[in-house]
Amino acid sequence: MGIYETLGVRRVINADARLTRLGGSLMPEPVLRAMEDAATSYVDMFELQRAVGRRLAELTNNEAAYVSTGAATGLFLTTLACMTGPDPAAIERLPSLEGLKNEILFQRVQHFAYLPAVPLSGATLVEIGAEPEMHPAELEAAINERTAAVLYVAGEHMATGALPLPEVIEIAHGRGVPVIVDAAAQLPPASNLWYFTRELGADLVIFSGGKDLRGPQSSGLIVGRPDLIEACLLNGAPNPRLGRPMKVGKEEMLGLLAAVELYVAEDEPARIARFERIVAAWIAVFDGRPGVRAWRQFPNEAGQPMPRCVVEVDRAITGLTGADLVSRLWESDPRIAVKQHDETGISMTPDTLADGDEHVITERLLEIVAAGSGRG
């Protein structure tokens, strides 16, 4: 009996997304070994954070890198970094913001759920732009002597109506203001690890360590300008400063490092091809069954270049709705997590699955559809 079973907790087959509420990702063996090895010794945490940062910067073609406790902490620390810079006196005065630039600009059309991590630092969030579309003059007019940074949320799903990132960077840099990019879920492609910084010129970019990198759930990766990465380090643990409660352990640091080493060495086209095969197999099974339609969605819901399979059901024939499919799959044992596509269907992602999970999903979904339509 496994540890979850001893607690009476059902395991989950995740065909939804790499979500915190589902435990992030499944970590590969080399990541688990690195974390286990890290746990066997004491170490100087200041030395380790800098050494890991240097290696991560090298792997990701960046000037500097830092390990945080997740991408939301990345928002918090990068905000502090842009307010204080690597000035020990300014950092020591926190939470007093006297004399510091403390406004973070973001486009109203890019409002997202994790923004509260920014004002947690003491900064003031300033929404700019009138929906449904942002104009360059609105960003230019909003930048003033209190502006610490401009925050941009990357991803195709956040681009509608927003100023493109290159334009945001050009305007902000023209006024001497840094740009923070939240790219938490913007992997793959692996090239995004350096695209936003090296090619577009963003100052700080945040990635989740527990999503497609398949590192520890409680880890995040910040890359960018050396002075601002240094400011992240000085504001964060193990320093007794404002970021101290968001402590990253030696196990997470070395686990994330192992995950990034694997990620940049991976055969990305072969990995995507596997996902395409799973989606094609699902479509072959479900599309054309009585009252069922299945099709390929691309890119996925976060704008990543990976396929998903959408399965729609005709309620008049199957007696089922999209919500019915979600709930009945979730009540399976093991639970199966999928995303409700709309009232008539669900979407299923292959990139979160362990080998063989796709067959379990296929069999269970066939049972549900057959039971709903009264067919054996």
C-alpha positions in Angstrom: 0.0 0.0 0.0 1.3 3.4 -1.0 1.5 6.5 1.2 -1.6 8.1 -0.3 -3.6 4.9 0.2 -2.6 4.8 3.9 -4.2 8.3 4.2 -7.3 7.3 2.3 -6.4 9.8 -0.5 -7.1 8.8 -4.1 -4.4 9.2 -6.6 -5.1 11.5 -9.6 -4.4 10.9 -13.3 -3.9 14.4 -14.5 -5.1 15.2 -18.0 -6.0 18.8 -17.1 -2.8 20.8 -16.8 0.2 21.2 -14.5 -1.7 22.9 -11.7 -0.7 23.6 -8.1 -4.0 22.2 -6.9 -3.1 18.8 -8.5 0.5 18.8 -7.2 2.3 20.4 -10.1 4.3 17.8 -12.1 5.6 14.3 -11.8 9.4 14.6 -11.2 11.8 12.4 -13.2 14.1 10.1 -11.4 17.3 12.3 -11.8 15.4 15.2 -10.1 14.4 12.9 -7.2 17.9 11.7 -6.9 19.3 15.2 -6.8 16.9 16.2 -4.0 17.7 13.1 -2.0 21.4 13.7 -2.4 20.9 17.4 -1.3 19.2 16.2 1.9 22.2 14.2 3.1 24.4 17.1 4.1 24.4 20.5 5.7 25.6 23.3 3.4 26.2 27.0 3.3 23.0 28.2 1.8 24.4 31.5 0.5 27.2 29.7 -1.3 24.7 27.1 -2.7 22.2 29.7 -4.0 25.0 31.5 -5.8 26.5 28.4 -7.2 23.2 27.0 -8.4 22.4 30.4 -9.9 25.6 30.5 -11.9 24.9 27.0 -13.3 21.3 27.8 -14.1 22.4 31.0 -15.9 24.9 29.0 -17.9 22.3 26.4 -18.8 19.7 29.0 -19.8 22.0 31.3 -21.7 21.3 34.1 -19.2 23.6 36.5 -17.3 22.2 35.5 -13.9 19.6 33.3 -12.3 17.9 32.7 -9.0 15.8 29.9 -7.4 12.6 31.0 -5.7 9.8 29.1 -4.0 7.5 29.1 -7.0 6.5 31.6 -9.6 4.3 33.7 -7.3 7.3 34.2 -5.0 9.1 35.2 -8.2 6.6 38.0 -8.7 7.1 39.2 -5.1 10.9 39.1 -5.2 11.3 40.7 -8.6 9.0 43.5 -7.5 11.2 44.1 -4.4 14.3 43.9 -6.6 13.0 46.6 -8.9 12.1 48.8 -5.9 15.3 48.4 -4.0 18.0 47.3 -6.4 20.9 45.6 -4.7 21.1 48.4 -2.1 21.5 46.8 1.3 20.4 49.9 3.1 17.2 50.2 1.1 16.5 46.5 1.7 17.1 46.8 5.4 14.6 49.7 5.7 11.8 47.6 4.3 8.8 47.5 4.7 9.3 51.3 4.7 9.2 52.4 1.1 10.5 55.9 1.8 12.6 57.2 -1.1 11.8 54.1 -3.3 10.0 53.9 -6.5 7.1 51.7 -5.7 4.6 51.6 -8.5 4.2 48.5 -10.8 2.4 49.1 -14.1 0.4 46.4 -15.8 -2.0 46.3 -18.6 -5.7 46.1 -17.6 -6.3 43.5 -20.3 -3.7 41.2 -18.7 -5.3 41.1 -15.2 -4.6 37.6 -13.8 -5.2 35.7 -10.6 -1.6 35.9 -9.2 -1.3 39.7 -9.1 -1.8 39.9 -5.3 1.8 38.7 -5.0 2.9 42.1 -6.2 1.3 44.4 -3.6 2.3 41.9 -0.9 5.7 43.5 -1.3 4.3 46.9 -0.4 4.3 48.1 -4.0 1.2 49.7 -5.6 -0.3 48.1 -8.7 -1.3 50.5 -11.3 -3.7 49.3 -14.0 -3.3 51.1 -17.3 -5.2 51.1 -20.6 -8.8 51.0 -21.4 -10.3 47.7 -22.5 -10.5 46.1 -25.0 -7.2 47.4 -26.4 -4.1 49.0 -25.0 -2.4 51.9 -26.8 1.3 52.9 -26.6 0.5 56.4 -25.5 -1.3 55.0 -22.4 1.9 53.2 -21.3 4.1 56.3 -22.0 1.8 58.5 -20.1 1.6 56.2 -17.1 5.4 56.0 -16.5 6.5 58.6 -13.9 9.1 59.1 -11.2 7.4 56.5 -9.0 7.4 53.7 -11.5 9.6 50.8 -10.4 8.8 48.4 -13.2 6.3 47.3 -15.9 4.9 43.8 -15.5 4.0 41.8 -18.6 2.2 38.4 -18.6 3.5 36.2 -21.4 1.4 33.8 -23.4 -0.9 33.8 -26.4 -3.9 33.6 -24.1 -2.9 36.9 -22.5 -2.0 38.8 -25.7 -5.5 39.9 -26.9 -5.7 43.6 -26.7 -2.3 44.0 -25.0 0.7 45.9 -26.3 3.2 43.3 -27.6 6.1 42.7 -25.3 8.8 44.2 -27.7 6.9 47.4 -27.7 6.5 47.4 -23.9 10.2 46.9 -23.5 11.1 49.7 -26.0 8.8 52.2 -24.2 9.8 51.2 -20.7 13.6 51.1 -21.4 13.3 54.5 -23.2 12.3 55.9 -19.8 14.8 53.8 -17.8 12.2 51.4 -16.4 12.8 47.6 -16.1 10.3 45.1 -17.4 9.3 41.9 -15.5 7.9 39.1 -17.5 5.7 36.5 -15.9 6.3 33.4 -18.1 5.4 30.9 -15.4 3.7 28.4 -17.8 5.5 29.4 -21.0 7.5 26.2 -21.5 7.9 24.7 -24.0 9.7 25.7 -26.1 12.9 25.5 -24.1 14.2 28.5 -26.0 11.8 30.7 -24.0 14.3 30.3 -21.1 16.4 32.8 -23.0 14.1 34.3 -25.6 12.5 36.9 -23.4 15.8 38.1 -22.0 18.4 37.6 -24.7 16.3 38.2 -27.8 13.6 40.7 -26.5 15.6 42.4 -23.7 13.3 41.8 -20.7 15.1 42.5 -17.4 13.6 39.8 -15.3 11.7 36.7 -16.4 9.9 34.2 -14.1 9.2 30.5 -14.8 7.5 27.9 -12.6 9.8 25.1 -11.6 6.9 22.8 -11.0 5.2 22.9 -14.4 6.8 21.8 -17.7 10.3 21.9 -16.2 9.1 19.0 -13.9 11.1 20.2 -11.0 9.9 20.5 -7.4 6.4 22.0 -7.1 7.7 24.6 -4.6 10.4 26.0 -6.9 10.6 28.8 -9.4 13.3 30.1 -11.7 14.1 33.8 -12.2 16.5 34.8 -14.9 17.8 38.2 -16.1 20.0 41.2 -15.3 22.8 40.4 -12.8 22.1 43.5 -10.6 18.4 42.7 -10.3 19.0 39.0 -9.7 21.4 40.1 -6.9 18.6 42.2 -5.5 16.3 39.1 -5.5 19.0 37.2 -3.6 19.5 40.0 -1.0 15.7 40.4 -0.4 15.2 36.6 -0.1 16.1 33.8 2.4 18.3 33.0 4.1 18.7 36.7 4.6 16.5 38.0 7.5 14.6 40.3 5.1 11.1 40.7 3.8 11.4 37.6 1.6 12.6 35.4 4.5 9.2 33.6 4.9 9.4 32.4 1.3 12.3 30.1 2.0 13.7 27.8 -0.6 15.5 24.6 0.6 18.6 23.0 -0.6 16.5 20.1 -1.9 14.4 22.4 -4.1 17.5 24.3 -5.4 19.3 21.1 -6.5 16.1 19.5 -7.7 15.3 22.5 -10.0 18.9 22.5 -11.3 18.6 18.8 -12.2 15.2 19.5 -13.9 16.7 22.3 -16.0 19.7 20.3 -17.0 17.3 17.5 -18.2 15.0 20.0 -19.9 17.6 21.8 -22.1 19.1 18.5 -23.1 15.8 16.9 -24.0 14.7 16.0 -27.6 11.8 18.5 -27.7 10.4 17.5 -31.1 10.3 13.8 -30.1 8.5 14.7 -26.9 5.9 16.8 -28.7 5.5 13.9 -31.3 4.6 11.6 -28.4 1.8 14.0 -27.3 0.5 14.2 -30.9 0.3 10.4 -31.1 -1.7 10.3 -27.9 -4.1 13.0 -29.1 -4.5 11.3 -32.5 -5.3 8.0 -30.8 -8.0 9.6 -28.6 -9.5 11.2 -31.7 -9.5 7.9 -33.5 -11.4 6.2 -30.6 -14.0 8.9 -29.8 -14.7 10.9 -32.9 -17.7 9.6 -34.8 -19.2 7.5 -32.0 -22.9 8.2 -31.6 -23.3 11.6 -30.1 -19.6 12.2 -29.7 -17.2 14.5 -31.6 -13.4 14.7 -30.9 -10.9 17.1 -32.3 -7.4 18.4 -31.8 -6.9 21.8 -30.1 -3.6 23.7 -30.7 -2.0 25.4 -29.0 -3.2 24.5 -25.5 -5.1 26.7 -23.1 -2.0 28.5 -22.0 -0.7 29.2 -25.5 2.0 26.5 -25.3 2.8 24.7 -28.5 1.3 21.4 -27.4 -1.9 19.6 -28.5 -5.0 18.8 -26.5 -7.9 16.6 -27.4 -11.4 18.1 -27.1 -14.3 15.6 -26.7 -17.8 17.0 -27.2 -21.0 15.1 -26.4 -24.5 15.6 -27.7 -26.8 15.6 -24.7 -29.8 14.5 -26.7 -28.0 11.3 -27.7 -25.6 10.6 -24.8 -27.6 12.1 -21.9 -24.3 13.8 -20.8 -22.9 17.3 -20.6 -19.3 18.5 -20.3 -19.8 19.0 -16.5 -21.1 15.4 -16.3 -17.9 14.1 -17.9 -15.7 16.2 -15.6 -17.5 15.0 -12.4 -17.8 11.3 -13.4 -14.1 11.1 -14.4 -13.1 12.8 -11.1 -15.1 10.4 -9.1 -13.2 7.4 -10.6 -10.6 5.5 -8.7 -8.0 6.7 -9.5 -9.5 10.2 -10.0 -9.1 11.5 -13.5 -8.8 15.3 -13.9 -9.8 16.9 -17.2 -10.7 20.5 -18.1 -14.3 21.4 -19.0 -14.1 22.9 -22.5 -17.6 24.3 -22.5 -21.1 23.1 -21.7 -20.8 20.3 -24.2 -17.4 18.8 -23.7 -14.0 18.5 -22.1 -10.4 18.9 -23.1 -7.6 16.4 -22.2 -3.9 17.1 -22.3 -1.3 14.4 -22.9 1.8 16.2 -21.6 1.0 15.6 -17.9 0.5 11.8 -18.3 2.7 8.9 -17.1 3.1 6.1 -19.6 -0.1 4.1 -19.9 -2.3 6.8 -18.3 -3.9 7.6 -21.7 -5.3 4.0 -21.9 -6.9 4.3 -18.5 -8.6 7.5 -19.5 -9.8 6.0 -22.8 -11.4 3.0 -21.1 -13.1 5.1 -18.4 -14.4 7.7 -20.8 -15.8 5.0 -23.1 -17.6 3.4 -20.1 -19.1 6.8 -19.1 -20.3 7.6 -22.6 -21.7 4.1 -23.1 -23.6 4.2 -19.8 -24.9 7.6 -20.6 -26.3 6.6 -23.9 -27.6 3.2 -22.7 -25.2 1.3 -24.9 -23.1 -1.6 -23.5 
